[in-house]
């Protein structure tokens, strides 16, 4: 059984199979439920590791809130496009619950890259791969029916179904909340 990842150091130690010191400093911050970590228009400067809690990444499209992704304890997140381009974010990151977050300054990570830190470079590559895989998986779901999207979510991300309100799940899946309620009922009736 995998132990929960408690910090960035624990993550790197486990995933990169090393006990070397981190080549960059980290900082722990606490946020309250519904507090924004980043708002639309901010420039992303950090990479975040969720020690405890749930965060939401979203955008406003035609005046409506669209949820792009949720992150749970033990996961990294940030607005990767804003981070890499250093341009204003078109989305937001907010806390669904009270959160404890460990942050890495992107400047510190790039400095470690430039100093030829093998750990920093492998860590950065893994973060890019994780981000890419999540994006591809989300895009592939857009071709499925609402019922298929919800069934996949139940199978692949049960923590979302268990810990989030139906209204947020519906926005994430791009389904009307009433339709999602009917889908959930039809699935539970078959059980």
C-alpha angles and dihedrals in degrees: 000000000000117000116230115264108243104181144005089263091053090049094050092043091053102037098038095035095231140123095199120129117265111263090220137043124252132204130210118222133176127217131187126233111284092014117135119238091185130006131206107280096030119120112235112237103163144055113224131211115198107226094174135357139028127285132192129212117200150146138218110242118184088343093307127112112243118189112216102180146346124219128203135194112304095030133111122226143167139136093281096187093053090043095054098038095036088223128133116284119248090203143041140239117214139168118255088188135010105295140202111203134185113208136201119198109235089220090057091049092049089048089054089049090052091049086058095246106175091202093052093047094048090045091051091048091052092050090052091049092049091050092048094049092049090050094049092047092051092048093049089055091059089076093057130088119259091255092050091049092052093045090051090049091052090051102039103029107026090157088069094053090046099045108031132073118250091246092061093043089051092052091047092051094040092241129134108254091235091052090049090051089054091048091050091049093049091050093048091047089058092051 
